[in-house]
Amino acid sequence: MTIEIWLLFVALSILPAFSPGPGLLLTLSNSIRFGSRITLWSAFGNTLGMALMGLMVTFGLAALMAASTTAFFGLKIIGGLYLIWLGVKTWRDRTNLIESNTEIRHPGQARLFFTGVGIALTNPKALAVQLSIIPPFLSHPDTIYQDGTILSFTYAGVCLISHVTVALLSGRLRVFFTSPRRMQYLRRTLGATFMGFGVALAAATR
């Protein structure tokens, strides 16, 4: 793979990586609730999930999903239910009502990290994006796995940049949401959006 082709892939990756989706929504929610620094753990988890998904695309998931209706159905149902669960939990959670400028207690780095991984791996939208942008760049059979690995980690890196950007910007909004009422509105908006993503993904067709 030449540097010119790689730069073209980076350019094509920017728009989908920065497009609103469950992963960025999770980063926004965590950043406002827990602060920008600890939110980086969920961003790292999402990045790992994206890299793993890219590798699965490279090593044959694309063929499996194209050939198996059951695999597609299972993935979209699991992903949809996971997002709905996150939405319900966010809607009902009252621990994130901020009453001061101090950060509330976060659920732990490991939990944030693996939630980010789960969001990435159970999101058919993310899979569809990688199925669209990675295979066209795998034109040389002799280097398909090498190139696919490079592209997978490249796209994951672009996603990480988008999540860090959102975390840093949304962290500045924490002062605005020191009001319990504003925080309640935000929590319910985020929860409803998560549930909406989940329903849309579960109902999605090929």
PyMOL commands that set and color helices and strands:
alter all, ss='L'
color gray80, all
select helices_A, chain A and resi 3-18+22-34+36-67+69-92+109-121+124-133+135-137+141-171+176-178+180-202
alter helices_A, ss='H'
color red, helices_A
deselect
rebuild
show_as cartoon
